[in-house]
Amino acid sequence: MGYSGVRGGQEAIHAAERLARRDRLGGASRWLELDQITGRLGLAVDRVMGEAGLWAPELAARAIRQSRGDLLEAAQLLRAHRSTLPRLAYSSPVPAAAIRPVRRISPAYRNPPGGQILGATHDYTPRILDLADEDTARATAPPPRRPATAGTPVVAPDSAVPPVGLPPAGLLADRRDPTDPEPFDITRAPARPGVPRSARLTAMTRAETGSLTHLWYLVAQAPRNAQPEIPLELRRGHLPLRIEHPFTGSPVTVAGVRVSEARTVRPDARPHPDGSRFDIGYGLCLGDNEAKALAMAGLDLLVHRDKTADRLEQRVLTALDGPELAGYLEHLKLPHYVDFRSIVDRLRALRAPNPEEGL
């Protein structure tokens, strides 16, 4: 087996960077403007902002453009930028009822209070690749309209809609935890197994969407979780951002962000072995990302039901962070020839004949 060391220098690094910039900034097509990214690739922008933990559509669009569409890299760029920003204030708690929904469905109820608001969705249509050109697509685009509903009057966007009620009294397991009064800030303290529920929820809010949904599906399909999981409510809308006024001390709404929120239930909760109650999971993430909100609610519920199964809590806290995953992959591409050479020498020593064996 042959081995040779590889040496490089600053000249090669600068040349590689110039090639990467040429691929990003060159080409015959027009420069991709930020409003095109935010307007036409809104789901990608929302995903990057959610995984970076920063609501900044224009900055997210810049990160997507710089990363040439690599959403993991874009989230890493945006989170690195967020770490340089000053923390001006902490937002005040906002009840879920404050969300002004543009979409709200409840698979658990046929006619929930306020009706089923389908909103903009492809849930009920086939996924077919659209081969129309730009002019044809613009000519056939429907005019803006209010969200459609199923079997109830249309509810205008941004109107107050009451949240779906919980299961009847006595059928819901109590998940309130007096030891977790304030949200755990995972940007200031490491989140390791044994942290309160708020830390798990925050970690999942910033988790990489694909990894989160994969882990939820993997665990939800296990035989021990055979009981069906039913979404109680799925909402998408605008959540007001409120802070305490520095002079009056009263809460003031300073901005609003788009969020996706989900609540799911499963029967036969572990804290009640008689199987007579529902257990509930909760998920809320930035932007239009219903899949992430649903998977987050499912994992929140599953971790609570069995905290020791397959080290699920540890995987939720440490194995779903997109920038961390991307950073580890990037580290694998850096020089490892010293490590490799030491492994080669060790394997050769193990395979060498032992002189004492012939005695």
C-alpha atoms as one frame of an Amber mdcrd trajectory, in Angstrom:
protein
   0.000   0.000   0.000   1.491   3.298  -1.076   1.192   6.579   0.764   2.458
  10.037  -0.030   2.018  13.302   1.813   0.178  16.149   0.111   1.246  19.732
   0.582  -0.610  22.885  -0.325  -0.245  26.569   0.346  -1.978  29.914   0.316
  -1.671  30.186  -3.463  -3.755  27.043  -3.998  -6.327  28.199  -1.424  -6.719
  31.602  -3.091  -7.063  29.966  -6.492  -9.779  27.645  -5.191 -11.632  30.619
  -3.726 -11.432  32.489  -7.040 -12.891  29.486  -8.860 -15.764  29.307  -6.373
 -16.484  33.033  -6.799 -16.407  32.645 -10.566 -19.010  29.895 -10.390 -21.202
  32.008  -8.104 -20.840  35.400  -9.770 -20.187  34.421 -13.384 -22.410  32.851
 -15.998 -24.518  34.185 -18.845 -27.781  34.538 -16.904 -28.895  37.708 -15.177
 -27.974  38.459 -11.580 -30.482  36.896  -9.196 -32.144  39.732  -7.311 -33.129
  39.406  -3.662 -36.815  40.109  -4.317 -36.859  37.211  -6.786 -35.592  34.861
  -4.091 -37.942  36.106  -1.367 -40.891  36.284  -3.762 -40.421  33.060  -5.730
 -38.486  30.852  -3.313 -40.347  31.756  -0.145 -40.325  28.238   1.301 -36.553
  28.038   0.987 -36.176  31.454   2.636 -38.470  30.409   5.496 -36.544  27.190
   6.013 -33.185  28.961   6.179 -34.505  31.544   8.653 -35.989  28.825  10.846
 -32.827  26.747  10.949 -30.686  29.819  11.549 -32.952  31.150  14.304 -33.163
  34.617  12.748 -36.169  36.241  11.071 -34.536  38.305   8.306 -35.925  37.497
   4.822 -33.483  39.696   2.904 -30.451  38.345   4.729 -31.711  34.796   4.215
 -32.080  35.521   0.496 -28.494  36.792   0.403 -27.323  33.623   2.129 -29.190
  31.433  -0.373 -27.673  33.365  -3.263 -24.180  33.183  -1.793 -24.480  29.434
  -1.135 -25.861  28.852  -4.658 -28.978  27.215  -3.239 -27.315  25.013  -0.601
 -29.807  25.554   2.245 -27.552  23.963   4.871 -24.744  26.340   3.944 -27.195
  29.261   3.813 -28.447  28.493   7.337 -24.861  28.301   8.549 -24.048  31.680
   6.979 -27.123  33.294   8.491 -26.554  31.819  11.951 -22.938  32.983  11.910
 -24.167  36.477  11.039 -26.769  36.311  13.820 -24.033  35.609  16.358 -22.520
  39.041  15.575 -25.739  40.976  16.270 -26.427  42.617  19.637 -29.305  41.314
  21.746 -31.516  44.340  22.304 -34.387  42.804  24.284 -36.266  39.642  25.163
 -39.733  39.214  23.709 -42.747  38.770  25.964 -44.783  35.530  25.938 -47.569
  35.548  23.362 -50.549  33.170  23.573 -51.214  30.885  20.624 -54.595  32.558
  20.188 -52.738  35.710  19.075 -51.722  34.060  15.789 -53.648  35.627  12.882
 -54.123  32.549  10.694 -54.027  32.388   6.918 -54.448  28.617   7.087 -55.903
  26.463   9.817 -57.047  22.840   9.654 -57.992  20.262  12.241 -57.841  16.615
  11.091 -59.233  15.602  14.493 -62.523  17.491  14.095 -64.950  17.743  11.206
 -66.242  21.214  12.084 -63.915  22.931  14.581 -64.775  26.381  15.963 -64.183
  28.911  13.202 -64.223  26.299  10.439 -61.549  24.586   8.402 -59.462  27.221
   6.583 -57.593  25.435   3.809 -55.602  28.450   2.671 -52.903  27.977   0.035
 -52.144  24.259  -0.161 -51.482  21.377  -2.553 -52.711  18.807  -0.038 -55.695
  17.834  -2.177 -54.184  18.039  -5.674 -51.796  15.709  -7.518 -48.103  16.607
  -7.665 -47.486  17.164 -11.377 -44.469  18.941 -12.831 -45.529  22.230 -14.423
 -43.856  22.525 -17.837 -45.449  25.860 -18.806 -43.150  28.750 -19.692 -43.154
  32.045 -17.792 -45.619  33.877 -20.066 -48.125  31.011 -19.994 -47.815  30.633
 -16.238 -48.466  34.334 -15.684 -51.441  34.325 -18.056 -53.088  31.382 -16.296
 -52.293  32.446 -12.726 -55.484  32.927 -10.670 -56.139  36.343  -9.132 -55.484
  36.849  -5.432 -58.332  35.624  -3.291 -59.268  34.866   0.279 -58.549  31.414
   1.728 -61.008  28.704   0.748 -62.858  26.791   3.427 -64.512  23.397   3.546
 -68.158  23.406   4.533 -68.043  26.735   6.421 -68.076  30.438   5.494 -64.838
  31.878   4.184 -62.725  33.484   6.903 -60.655  36.420   5.719 -56.897  36.318
   6.252 -55.531  37.852   9.415 -58.848  37.545  11.250 -59.201  36.120  14.713
 -59.994  32.401  14.709 -60.413  30.559  17.999 -57.996  27.669  18.523 -59.346
  24.156  18.438 -60.488  22.987  21.847 -58.588  20.278  23.673 -60.102  16.842
  24.299 -62.830  16.758  26.944 -61.800  17.414  30.536 -60.106  14.491  32.208
 -58.892  12.954  28.921 -55.718  15.017  28.563 -52.476  14.303  30.419 -51.141
  17.329  32.297 -47.789  18.384  30.833 -47.272  21.529  32.879 -43.869  21.614
  34.578 -43.405  24.122  37.423 -39.619  23.628  37.215 -39.524  25.122  33.707
 -41.004  28.619  34.220 -38.795  30.475  31.708 -37.722  29.383  28.202 -34.318
  27.712  28.188 -31.926  29.781  26.043 -29.871  27.262  24.075 -27.780  30.096
  22.592 -26.424  30.914  26.061 -26.192  27.465  27.676 -25.506  24.013  26.191
 -28.551  21.769  25.776 -27.788  18.261  27.001 -30.084  15.406  28.055 -31.986
  16.253  31.198 -32.811  19.848  30.191 -36.422  21.080  30.462 -39.005  20.777
  27.700 -38.461  24.367  26.533 -34.871  23.489  25.587 -36.008  20.529  23.482
 -38.621  22.655  21.736 -36.084  25.387  20.996 -33.567  22.874  19.653 -36.203
  21.370  17.359 -37.295  24.808  16.189 -33.762  25.380  14.834 -33.203  21.784
  13.715 -32.496  20.834  10.113 -35.895  20.054   8.611 -34.956  16.857   6.803
 -33.162  15.371   9.809 -36.042  16.272  12.114 -38.740  14.729   9.935 -36.609
  11.613   9.375 -36.062  11.068  13.097 -39.746  11.591  13.843 -40.794   9.117
  11.147 -38.230   6.553  12.286 -39.400   6.633  15.907 -43.113   7.064  15.187
 -43.164   3.885  13.096 -41.546   1.757  15.804 -43.761  -1.044  17.174 -43.771
   0.486  20.663 -45.502   3.559  19.207 -48.234   1.646  17.405 -51.006   3.912
  18.711 -52.020   6.429  16.017 -50.841  10.017  16.171 -53.570  12.506  15.225
 -52.970  16.218  14.526 -55.336  18.175  16.713 -54.641  21.428  14.888 -52.267
  22.805  12.260 -52.050  26.546  11.771 -50.024  28.913   9.659 -50.203  32.640
  10.194 -48.729  35.811  11.628 -47.510  35.928  15.215 -47.050  39.350  16.843
 -43.674  40.069  18.414 -44.068  41.925  21.672 -41.514  43.413  24.029 -41.805
  45.291  27.264 -41.715  49.061  26.794 -38.543  50.371  28.479 -40.386  53.300
  30.134 -43.966  52.171  30.732 -43.316  48.466  31.260 -46.357  47.616  29.134
 -46.142  45.054  26.296 -45.776  46.678  22.870 -46.115  44.941  19.497 -43.040
  45.909  17.464 -43.181  43.435  14.576 -44.747  40.232  13.341 -43.378  36.979
  11.951 -44.908  34.133   9.991 -45.043  30.867  11.900 -46.330  27.319  11.555
 -47.879  25.719  14.634 -49.030  22.157  15.286 -50.515  20.165  18.138 -50.802
  16.388  17.980 -52.253  13.828  20.371 -51.737  10.128  21.052 -53.769   7.908
  23.352 -52.337   5.656  26.033 -49.859   8.155  27.476 -47.032   6.616  29.492
 -47.688   8.667  32.670 -51.143   7.040  32.811 -50.774   3.285  32.252 -54.512
   2.744  32.319 -54.606   4.185  28.796 -57.522   6.479  29.569 -55.940   9.801
  28.560 -54.430  11.609  25.612 -50.885  12.887  25.571 -50.207  16.057  23.580
 -47.197  17.316  21.632 -46.500  20.852  20.468 -44.479  22.355  17.638 -43.926
  25.911  16.426 -41.326  27.095  13.913 -40.599  30.186  11.862 -42.118  30.593
   8.404 -44.194  28.296   6.230 -42.919  24.862   7.239 -45.861  22.658   8.178
 -43.903  19.412   7.892 -41.390  20.625  10.452 -44.087  21.824  12.865 -45.888
  18.472  12.689 -42.689  16.430  13.114 -41.637  18.683  15.976 -44.944  18.135
  17.780 -44.634  14.390  17.236 -41.100  14.246  18.645 -42.056  16.443  21.585
 -44.724  13.902  22.424 -42.525  10.850  21.864 -39.639  12.137  23.996 -42.084
  12.771  26.824 -43.603   9.295  26.554 -40.312   7.426  26.734 -37.242   9.517
  27.534 -34.842   6.574  27.577 -35.865   4.757  24.403 -32.960   4.780  21.932
 -31.548   7.868  23.633 -34.192   9.859  21.815 -33.770  13.022  23.861 -30.030
  13.054  23.200 -30.598  12.649  19.469 -33.125  15.477  19.487 -30.705  17.799
  21.278 -27.424  16.920  19.576 -28.002  15.260  16.212 -30.445  17.556  14.390
 -28.611  20.875  14.193 -28.066  21.759  10.517 -25.021  24.046  10.798 -23.376
  21.573  13.180 -24.010  18.717  10.750 -22.697  20.792   7.854 -19.660  21.827
   9.876 -18.767  18.215  10.611 -19.061  17.312   6.927 -16.891  20.269   5.973
 -14.292  19.221   8.535 -14.007  15.823   6.811 -12.729  17.571   3.677  -9.854
  19.216   5.535  -6.401  17.558   5.669  -6.361  14.333   7.691  -3.122  12.838
   6.394  -1.483  12.724   9.828  -4.416  10.763  11.262  -4.523   8.520   8.217
  -0.795   7.809   8.331  -0.975   6.874  12.022  -3.854   4.460  11.303  -1.934
   2.910   8.416   1.124   2.368  10.649  -1.010   0.838  13.379  -2.744  -1.556
  10.967   0.591  -2.615   9.492   1.901  -3.310  12.980  -1.126  -5.465  13.726
  -0.687  -7.445  10.516   3.063  -7.967  10.970   4.057 -11.510  12.090   4.851
 -11.838  15.767   8.368 -13.232  16.225   7.355 -14.919  19.478   4.777 -17.064
  17.672   7.505 -19.222  16.152   9.070 -20.102  19.535
